[in-house]
Amino acid sequence: MSALPCPLADPFAAADQAYATITEFLRSEEAWQVKHSELERQLDGMGRELMRKLLQAHLDLRQPGQAIEPVRDAAGTALTPTPVHGRSLESIFGTVEVARTGYGAAGTLSLHPLDGALHLPPEKYSLEVRRRVAIEAAKSSFDEGIKTLGMYTGAHVPKRQFEQQVIGAAQDFEAFYADRQTRARADPHTAPILVLTVDGKGVVMRPEDLREPTQRAAAARAKTFTARLGGRGRLHAKRMASVAAIYTVEPFARTPQQILPESPTLQETGPARPRPEHKRVWASLAQSPEAVIREMFEEAAHRDPTRQKRWVALVDGNLPQIDHLQQLAEERNIPLIILVDFIHVAQYVWKAAGALFPDQELAPDRWTRAHLLEILRGKASLVAAGIRRSATLREMAAAERKPVDDCADYLLHYSPYLQYDKALAAGVPIATGVIEGTCRHLVEDRMNLTGARWSLTGAEAVLRLRALRSSNDFDACWKFHEQQEYERHHASHYADHRVPETVPSVASSSRPSPRSRLKIVRKEGES
């Protein structure tokens, strides 16, 4: 292969001129009259254009990217050079152009080794633009994300392309966690209690993406007069997202009196409760609740492969969830402790108190606390019998005593999962605050914005990106995603999964000497 001619023009001349323009402006009398806020804004725009020209100059140095070795595709076909092809790349600094030598043969797809060397995506948006799209989509609405991207970068991404980038950014979510479970070793020094908790939260969907029973209910309701008037427009419009969380926590033994002290100030002066550690949260609209619970068990098994921790499942009383938790625990021979959220129990007891002591203020409080203390002592069945007897002795009518009977039925039905006396002694949590907060933060705060109706693919992608950020896994997952993109769009198209090396367009004598190169200093925490 013949050597490439050294270009006469300096690719960095435009960048040098842009830098000179900036410094000339800063030295000018005009700049001396500008307030610092306006100066910052002007420098931001001028600096962004300088960065774009620097990036363009570097790309010009590396084009046209001729291979220094024979090029063969994945099938082993020898490829020969084709004319140089140009393409645009929308970067965070603005649009730049890349010219690359293609390699092809009859009946084959043309390949561009420089694309692989630069790890260019097949579409026009750079990987850094796509990363920032993913971050903005996880934080706020698509419209707001587009505005933010346009305000703080030089990239312009229309709404349809923005949503497409979001879906693409989340595609390696499951593979990332599967790979991490395969490669990473469990940390033996984490807290001894492993908590698994699951719940559900509805998301308003487009009609075609509702589950079939909900679609039928929505179709039937659409024919009603109230629907035509617009009343209760979101009835039968939601699809349930399965929300899961898993974390470790240190034991925190307590007594019933510490849970329900006579005075709130006594609770405030007690010892600080241990905080959840190594928390991972996620939610899925596409997967069934059973699939999400199974994934939760796989994550737990990765964290505790030798079964040294105490496994605790916190639920809100959903019987299918409890059945599936028990089934998986039996399959894996895991002594799983299942507890119903104490706050849910307290709500039933409080309603029963309201029925027994109507139009009273202090009596319901005292009665509720006394009976909750007994439940915390592991006497839920006795409490159920006692409150029924109280309603009978008061000769309450069926409608009046319904909250009492509902509470008693609840306590008896869930009594196997209300063994709070053992839980408190062992120091395990008895409330589902983590999963309740996850439902609110992960789903409600983003997915149920006013007027939002989601497609299944778009909603699932946003939930995944929010989960990654909430679990502090976004950066690691994005690095994994870029590796997968390189494999999909570059390495897999070449023989031996190896992209040929390319030769720059400048002679080696024009490249900087090692001594003149700048040292790249990364911020703490950057990879």
C-alpha positions as CSV (number, residue, x, y, z in Angstrom):
1,M,0.0,0.0,0.0
2,S,1.4,3.4,-1.0
3,A,2.1,6.0,1.6
4,L,-0.5,8.8,2.0
5,P,0.6,12.3,1.1
6,C,1.1,14.7,4.0
7,P,-1.6,17.4,3.7
8,L,-0.4,21.0,3.1
9,A,-3.0,22.6,5.3
10,D,-2.9,22.4,9.1
11,P,-6.2,20.8,10.3
12,F,-6.0,22.8,13.5
13,A,-5.7,26.1,11.8
14,A,-9.4,26.8,12.2
15,A,-9.3,25.9,15.9
16,D,-6.2,28.1,16.4
17,Q,-8.0,31.0,14.8
18,A,-11.1,30.4,16.9
19,Y,-8.9,30.4,20.1
20,A,-7.2,33.6,18.9
21,T,-10.6,35.2,18.4
22,I,-11.7,34.3,21.9
23,T,-8.5,35.7,23.5
24,E,-8.7,38.8,21.4
25,F,-12.3,39.4,22.5
26,L,-11.3,38.9,26.2
27,R,-8.6,41.5,25.8
28,S,-10.9,44.0,24.0
29,E,-12.6,47.1,25.5
30,E,-15.9,45.5,24.6
31,A,-15.3,42.6,27.0
32,W,-14.3,45.0,29.8
33,Q,-17.8,46.5,29.6
34,V,-19.6,43.1,29.9
35,K,-21.0,41.8,33.1
36,H,-19.6,38.4,34.2
37,S,-22.9,36.6,33.6
38,E,-23.1,37.7,30.0
39,L,-19.4,37.0,29.6
40,E,-20.0,33.4,30.8
41,R,-22.7,32.9,28.3
42,Q,-20.6,34.3,25.4
43,L,-17.6,32.2,26.4
44,D,-19.9,29.1,26.6
45,G,-21.0,29.5,23.0
46,M,-17.6,30.5,21.7
47,G,-15.9,27.7,23.7
48,R,-18.3,25.1,22.3
49,E,-17.5,26.1,18.8
50,L,-13.8,25.9,19.6
51,M,-14.3,22.4,20.9
52,R,-16.2,21.5,17.7
53,K,-13.4,22.7,15.6
54,L,-10.8,20.8,17.7
55,L,-12.8,17.6,17.3
56,Q,-13.2,18.3,13.6
57,A,-9.4,18.8,13.2
58,H,-8.7,15.5,15.0
59,L,-11.1,13.7,12.7
60,D,-9.4,15.4,9.7
61,L,-6.1,14.0,10.9
62,R,-7.3,10.5,11.0
63,Q,-9.2,10.4,7.8
64,P,-9.6,8.7,5.3
65,G,-8.5,5.8,7.6
66,Q,-7.0,3.3,5.1
67,A,-6.3,-0.1,6.6
68,I,-2.7,-1.1,7.1
69,E,-3.5,-4.8,6.6
70,P,-5.8,-6.8,4.4
71,V,-9.5,-6.4,5.2
72,R,-11.8,-9.4,5.5
73,D,-15.4,-9.5,6.6
74,A,-16.9,-12.0,9.1
75,A,-17.4,-14.6,6.4
76,G,-13.7,-14.4,5.4
77,T,-14.3,-12.5,2.1
78,A,-11.4,-10.3,1.0
79,L,-12.5,-6.7,0.6
80,T,-10.9,-4.1,-1.6
81,P,-10.9,-0.3,-1.2
82,T,-13.8,1.7,-2.5
83,P,-14.2,5.5,-2.8
84,V,-14.0,7.6,0.3
85,H,-17.5,8.1,1.9
86,G,-18.3,11.1,4.0
87,R,-20.7,11.1,7.0
88,S,-22.0,13.5,9.6
89,L,-21.7,13.1,13.3
90,E,-23.8,15.1,15.7
91,S,-21.5,15.6,18.7
92,I,-22.1,17.5,22.0
93,F,-20.2,20.4,20.4
94,G,-22.2,20.4,17.1
95,T,-22.0,18.7,13.8
96,V,-18.7,17.4,12.4
97,E,-17.8,15.5,9.3
98,V,-15.8,12.3,8.8
99,A,-14.4,11.0,5.6
100,R,-13.6,7.2,5.6
101,T,-12.3,4.8,3.1
102,G,-14.7,2.0,2.4
103,Y,-13.9,-1.7,1.7
104,G,-16.2,-4.0,-0.1
105,A,-16.8,-6.7,-2.6
106,A,-19.6,-7.8,-4.9
107,G,-22.6,-8.9,-2.8
108,T,-21.2,-7.7,0.5
109,L,-21.8,-4.9,2.9
110,S,-19.2,-2.1,2.7
111,L,-17.1,-1.7,5.8
112,H,-15.2,1.3,7.1
113,P,-12.3,0.5,9.5
114,L,-12.1,4.1,10.6
115,D,-15.6,3.8,11.9
116,G,-14.5,0.9,14.1
117,A,-11.3,2.7,15.2
118,L,-13.4,5.7,16.3
119,H,-16.2,3.6,17.5
120,L,-18.7,5.6,15.5
121,P,-22.4,4.6,15.9
122,P,-24.3,3.7,12.7
123,E,-26.7,6.7,13.1
124,K,-25.7,10.3,13.2
125,Y,-25.7,10.9,17.0
126,S,-22.4,10.4,18.9
127,L,-22.3,8.0,21.9
128,E,-21.8,11.0,24.2
129,V,-24.9,12.6,22.9
130,R,-26.8,9.4,23.4
131,R,-25.5,9.1,26.9
132,R,-26.8,12.6,27.8
133,V,-30.1,11.8,26.1
134,A,-30.4,8.8,28.4
135,I,-29.6,10.9,31.5
136,E,-32.1,13.6,30.6
137,A,-34.8,11.1,29.7
138,A,-34.4,9.4,33.1
139,K,-34.7,12.8,34.9
140,S,-37.6,14.5,33.2
141,S,-40.0,14.5,30.2
142,F,-38.7,14.1,26.7
143,D,-39.7,17.7,25.8
144,E,-37.8,19.0,28.8
145,G,-34.8,16.8,28.0
146,I,-34.6,18.1,24.4
147,K,-34.6,21.7,25.8
148,T,-31.9,20.9,28.3
149,L,-29.8,19.2,25.7
150,G,-30.1,22.1,23.3
151,M,-29.3,24.6,26.1
152,Y,-26.1,23.0,27.4
153,T,-24.7,21.2,24.3
154,G,-24.4,21.9,20.6
155,A,-26.5,18.8,19.7
156,H,-30.0,19.0,18.3
157,V,-32.1,15.9,18.6
158,P,-35.7,15.9,17.4
159,K,-38.3,14.3,19.6
160,R,-38.8,11.1,17.6
161,Q,-35.0,10.5,17.4
162,F,-34.8,11.4,21.1
163,E,-37.2,8.6,22.0
164,Q,-35.4,6.2,19.7
165,Q,-32.1,7.0,21.4
166,V,-33.7,6.3,24.8
167,I,-34.9,2.9,23.7
168,G,-31.5,2.1,22.3
169,A,-29.7,3.3,25.5
170,A,-31.6,0.8,27.6
171,Q,-31.3,-2.3,25.4
172,D,-28.4,-3.9,27.4
173,F,-30.0,-3.5,30.8
174,E,-30.6,-7.2,31.4
175,A,-27.4,-8.3,29.8
176,F,-25.4,-5.9,32.0
177,Y,-26.8,-7.4,35.3
178,A,-26.5,-10.9,34.0
179,D,-22.8,-10.2,33.0
180,R,-22.2,-8.7,36.4
181,Q,-23.6,-11.7,38.3
182,T,-21.4,-13.9,36.1
183,R,-18.2,-12.0,36.5
184,A,-18.3,-10.1,39.8
185,R,-17.8,-11.9,43.1
186,A,-20.1,-11.3,46.0
187,D,-18.8,-9.0,48.7
188,P,-18.6,-11.1,51.9
189,H,-18.4,-8.0,54.1
190,T,-21.8,-6.7,53.5
191,A,-24.5,-6.6,56.2
192,P,-25.9,-9.9,57.3
193,I,-29.6,-9.2,56.6
194,L,-30.6,-9.5,52.9
195,V,-34.0,-7.8,52.2
196,L,-36.1,-8.6,49.1
197,T,-39.2,-6.4,48.6
198,V,-41.7,-6.1,45.7
199,D,-44.7,-4.0,44.9
200,G,-46.7,-2.7,41.9
201,K,-47.5,0.7,40.5
202,G,-49.8,1.6,37.6
203,V,-48.7,3.6,34.6
204,V,-51.0,5.2,32.1
205,M,-50.5,3.5,28.7
206,R,-51.6,3.8,25.1
207,P,-54.6,1.6,24.5
208,E,-52.7,-0.8,22.3
209,D,-50.1,-1.4,25.0
210,L,-52.5,-2.3,27.8
211,R,-52.7,-5.9,28.9
212,E,-55.6,-7.8,27.3
213,P,-58.1,-7.8,30.2
214,T,-57.5,-4.0,30.7
215,Q,-58.0,-3.4,27.0
216,R,-61.4,-5.2,27.1
217,A,-62.5,-3.1,30.1
218,A,-61.3,0.1,28.4
219,A,-63.1,-0.8,25.2
220,A,-66.3,-1.5,27.1
221,R,-66.1,1.7,29.1
222,A,-65.4,3.8,25.9
223,K,-69.0,3.2,24.9
224,T,-70.5,4.8,28.1
225,F,-71.9,8.2,28.4
226,T,-69.5,9.3,31.2
227,A,-66.6,8.4,29.0
228,R,-67.9,10.5,26.2
229,L,-68.2,13.4,28.6
230,G,-64.6,12.9,29.6
231,G,-65.2,12.0,33.2
232,R,-62.6,9.6,34.8
233,G,-60.7,9.5,31.5
234,R,-58.0,7.3,32.8
235,L,-60.1,4.5,34.2
236,H,-58.9,1.2,32.7
237,A,-56.0,3.0,31.2
238,K,-53.1,1.7,33.3
239,R,-50.7,-1.2,33.1
240,M,-49.2,-2.4,36.3
241,A,-45.4,-2.1,36.7
242,S,-43.8,-4.7,38.9
243,V,-41.3,-2.9,41.2
244,A,-38.5,-4.6,43.1
245,A,-35.8,-3.7,45.5
246,I,-33.0,-5.6,47.2
247,Y,-30.6,-4.4,49.8
248,T,-28.6,-5.4,52.8
249,V,-28.9,-3.9,56.3
250,E,-27.4,-4.4,59.7
251,P,-29.5,-6.0,62.4
252,F,-31.5,-3.5,64.6
253,A,-33.2,-5.3,67.5
254,R,-36.1,-3.4,69.0
255,T,-39.0,-3.9,71.4
256,P,-42.7,-3.1,70.6
257,Q,-42.5,-0.1,72.9
258,Q,-39.6,1.3,70.9
259,I,-41.7,0.9,67.7
260,L,-44.8,2.6,69.3
261,P,-43.5,4.8,72.2
262,E,-46.1,6.6,74.3
263,S,-44.5,9.9,73.2
264,P,-43.1,10.7,69.7
265,T,-40.1,12.4,71.4
266,L,-39.0,9.1,72.9
267,Q,-38.8,7.6,69.4
268,E,-36.7,10.6,68.2
269,T,-34.1,10.2,71.0
270,G,-33.6,6.5,70.4
271,P,-30.6,5.0,68.6
272,A,-30.3,5.7,64.9
273,R,-31.7,3.0,62.6
274,P,-29.2,1.4,60.2
275,R,-29.6,2.5,56.6
276,P,-30.0,0.2,53.7
277,E,-26.7,-0.7,51.9
278,H,-25.9,-1.7,48.3
279,K,-29.5,-1.0,47.3
280,R,-30.6,-2.0,43.8
281,V,-34.1,-1.0,42.5
282,W,-35.8,-1.7,39.3
283,A,-39.3,-1.9,37.7
284,S,-40.8,-3.5,34.6
285,L,-44.0,-3.1,32.6
286,A,-43.1,-5.8,30.1
287,Q,-42.2,-8.6,32.5
288,S,-44.7,-10.5,34.6
289,P,-44.6,-10.1,38.4
290,E,-43.3,-13.7,38.6
291,A,-40.4,-12.9,36.3
292,V,-39.4,-9.9,38.3
293,I,-39.5,-11.8,41.6
294,R,-37.4,-14.6,40.0
295,E,-34.9,-11.9,38.8
296,M,-34.9,-10.6,42.4
297,F,-34.0,-14.1,43.7
298,E,-31.2,-14.4,41.2
299,E,-29.7,-11.0,42.3
300,A,-30.0,-12.2,46.0
301,A,-28.3,-15.5,45.2
302,H,-25.4,-13.6,43.6
303,R,-25.1,-11.5,46.7
304,D,-25.2,-14.5,49.1
305,P,-24.0,-17.6,47.2
306,T,-23.1,-19.5,50.4
307,R,-26.4,-18.7,52.1
308,Q,-24.8,-17.0,55.1
309,K,-27.2,-14.1,55.3
310,R,-30.7,-14.0,56.7
311,W,-33.2,-13.6,53.9
312,V,-36.3,-11.4,54.5
313,A,-39.1,-10.6,52.1
314,L,-41.3,-7.6,52.8
315,V,-44.7,-7.4,51.1
316,D,-47.9,-5.5,51.3
317,G,-50.1,-8.5,51.4
318,N,-50.4,-9.4,47.7
319,L,-51.2,-13.1,47.9
320,P,-49.8,-14.1,44.4
321,Q,-46.5,-12.4,45.3
322,I,-46.4,-14.3,48.6
323,D,-47.1,-17.6,46.8
324,H,-44.4,-17.0,44.3
325,L,-41.9,-16.0,47.0
326,Q,-42.6,-19.2,48.9
327,Q,-42.4,-21.3,45.7
328,L,-39.0,-19.9,44.8
329,A,-37.7,-20.2,48.3
330,E,-38.7,-23.8,48.5
331,E,-37.1,-24.5,45.0
332,R,-33.8,-23.1,46.3
333,N,-34.1,-24.5,49.8
334,I,-33.9,-21.0,51.3
335,P,-35.3,-20.3,54.8
336,L,-37.1,-17.1,53.7
337,I,-38.8,-14.9,56.3
338,I,-41.9,-13.3,54.8
339,L,-43.4,-10.3,56.6
340,V,-46.4,-8.2,55.7
341,D,-45.7,-4.5,56.0
342,F,-46.6,-3.3,59.5
343,I,-48.0,0.0,58.2
344,H,-50.6,-1.9,56.2
345,V,-51.6,-3.8,59.3
346,A,-51.8,-0.5,61.3
347,Q,-54.2,1.0,58.7
348,Y,-56.7,-1.9,59.2
349,V,-56.5,-1.5,63.0
350,W,-57.0,2.2,62.8
351,K,-60.2,1.8,60.7
352,A,-61.5,-0.7,63.2
353,A,-60.9,1.8,66.0
354,G,-62.9,4.4,64.1
355,A,-65.8,2.0,63.9
356,L,-65.7,1.1,67.6
357,F,-65.2,4.7,68.8
358,P,-67.1,6.9,66.3
359,D,-66.8,10.7,66.8
360,Q,-64.1,10.4,69.5
361,E,-60.6,11.7,69.4
362,L,-58.4,10.2,72.1
363,A,-60.0,6.8,72.6
364,P,-59.3,5.5,69.0
365,D,-55.6,6.5,69.5
366,R,-55.2,4.7,72.8
367,W,-57.1,1.6,71.5
368,T,-55.1,1.4,68.3
369,R,-51.8,1.7,70.1
370,A,-52.7,-1.0,72.6
371,H,-53.8,-3.5,70.0
372,L,-50.8,-2.8,67.7
373,L,-48.5,-3.4,70.6
374,E,-50.1,-6.9,71.0
375,I,-49.7,-7.5,67.3
376,L,-46.0,-6.6,67.6
377,R,-45.8,-9.1,70.4
378,G,-46.9,-11.8,68.0
379,K,-50.5,-12.1,69.1
380,A,-52.4,-11.2,65.9
381,S,-54.9,-14.1,66.1
382,L,-55.8,-13.1,69.7
383,V,-56.3,-9.5,68.7
384,A,-58.6,-10.6,65.9
385,A,-60.7,-12.6,68.3
386,G,-60.8,-9.8,70.8
387,I,-61.9,-7.1,68.4
388,R,-64.7,-9.3,67.0
389,R,-65.9,-9.8,70.6
390,S,-65.9,-6.1,71.2
391,A,-68.1,-5.5,68.2
392,T,-70.5,-8.2,69.3
393,L,-70.7,-6.9,72.8
394,R,-71.5,-3.4,71.4
395,E,-74.3,-5.0,69.3
396,M,-73.1,-3.2,66.3
397,A,-75.0,-3.5,63.0
398,A,-73.4,-5.4,60.1
399,A,-72.6,-2.3,58.2
400,E,-71.2,-0.5,61.3
401,R,-68.9,-3.4,62.3
402,K,-67.6,-4.1,58.8
403,P,-64.2,-2.4,59.4
404,V,-63.8,-4.5,62.5
405,D,-64.6,-7.7,60.7
406,D,-62.3,-6.7,57.8
407,C,-59.5,-6.1,60.3
408,A,-60.0,-9.4,62.1
409,D,-60.2,-11.3,58.7
410,Y,-57.0,-9.6,57.6
411,L,-55.1,-10.5,60.9
412,L,-56.2,-14.1,60.7
413,H,-55.6,-14.5,57.0
414,Y,-52.0,-13.1,57.2
415,S,-51.1,-14.3,60.7
416,P,-48.3,-16.5,59.4
417,Y,-46.6,-13.3,58.1
418,L,-47.2,-11.2,61.2
419,Q,-44.6,-12.7,63.5
420,Y,-43.2,-9.3,64.4
421,D,-42.0,-10.5,67.8
422,K,-39.5,-12.8,66.2
423,A,-38.6,-10.2,63.6
424,L,-37.9,-7.5,66.1
425,A,-35.8,-9.8,68.2
426,A,-33.8,-10.7,65.2
427,G,-33.3,-7.1,64.2
428,V,-34.9,-7.4,60.8
429,P,-37.1,-4.6,59.3
430,I,-40.9,-4.9,59.4
431,A,-42.0,-2.0,57.1
432,T,-41.8,-1.6,53.3
433,G,-40.6,2.0,53.3
434,V,-37.9,1.2,50.8
435,I,-40.2,-0.2,48.1
436,E,-42.9,2.4,48.8
437,G,-40.3,5.1,48.2
438,T,-39.1,3.2,45.1
439,C,-42.6,3.1,43.7
440,R,-42.9,6.9,44.2
441,H,-39.5,7.9,42.9
442,L,-38.9,5.3,40.2
443,V,-42.4,5.2,38.7
444,E,-44.8,7.8,40.0
445,D,-42.6,10.9,39.8
446,R,-41.6,10.3,36.2
447,M,-44.1,8.0,34.5
448,N,-47.4,9.7,35.7
449,L,-46.7,13.2,34.6
450,T,-49.8,15.1,33.6
451,G,-51.2,13.9,30.3
452,A,-48.5,11.3,29.7
453,R,-49.6,8.1,27.9
454,W,-46.7,5.7,27.3
455,S,-45.8,3.1,24.7
456,L,-44.6,-0.1,26.2
457,T,-41.2,0.1,24.7
458,G,-40.7,3.8,25.6
459,A,-41.9,3.3,29.2
460,E,-39.8,0.2,29.8
461,A,-36.7,2.0,28.5
462,V,-37.2,5.0,30.8
463,L,-37.9,2.7,33.8
464,R,-34.6,0.9,33.1
465,L,-32.6,4.1,32.9
466,R,-34.2,5.5,36.1
467,A,-33.4,2.2,37.8
468,L,-29.8,2.4,36.8
469,R,-29.4,5.9,38.1
470,S,-31.2,5.1,41.4
471,S,-29.0,2.1,41.9
472,N,-25.8,4.0,41.1
473,D,-25.2,1.6,38.2
474,F,-25.6,4.0,35.2
475,D,-22.0,4.7,34.5
476,A,-21.0,1.0,34.7
477,C,-23.9,0.0,32.6
478,W,-23.1,2.7,30.0
479,K,-19.5,1.4,29.7
480,F,-20.9,-2.1,29.2
481,H,-23.4,-0.7,26.6
482,E,-20.6,0.9,24.6
483,Q,-18.7,-2.4,24.6
484,Q,-21.8,-4.1,23.3
485,E,-22.3,-1.5,20.6
486,Y,-18.8,-1.9,19.4
487,E,-19.3,-5.6,19.1
488,R,-22.6,-5.3,17.4
489,H,-21.7,-2.6,14.8
490,H,-18.0,-3.1,14.3
491,A,-16.1,-6.2,15.6
492,S,-18.8,-8.7,14.6
493,H,-18.5,-7.6,10.9
494,Y,-14.8,-8.5,10.6
495,A,-12.8,-11.7,10.5
496,D,-11.8,-12.9,13.9
497,H,-13.9,-10.1,15.4
498,R,-11.0,-7.7,14.9
499,V,-11.2,-4.3,13.3
500,P,-8.1,-3.6,11.1
501,E,-5.8,-0.8,12.2
502,T,-5.8,2.3,10.1
503,V,-3.1,4.7,9.1
504,P,-3.5,8.5,9.7
505,S,-3.4,11.0,6.8
506,V,-0.3,12.8,8.1
507,A,3.3,11.7,8.0
508,S,4.7,10.4,11.3
509,S,7.1,13.4,11.4
510,S,4.1,15.7,11.7
511,R,2.7,13.9,14.7
512,P,3.6,15.3,18.2
513,S,6.5,13.9,20.0
514,P,5.9,12.1,23.3
515,R,7.3,15.0,25.3
516,S,4.9,17.5,23.7
517,R,1.8,15.6,24.4
518,L,-0.6,16.7,27.1
519,K,-1.2,14.5,30.0
520,I,-4.9,13.6,30.5
521,V,-5.9,14.1,34.1
522,R,-9.2,12.4,35.1
523,K,-11.4,13.6,37.9
524,E,-11.7,11.3,40.9
525,G,-14.3,8.6,40.2
526,E,-13.9,8.8,36.4
527,S,-13.1,5.6,34.5
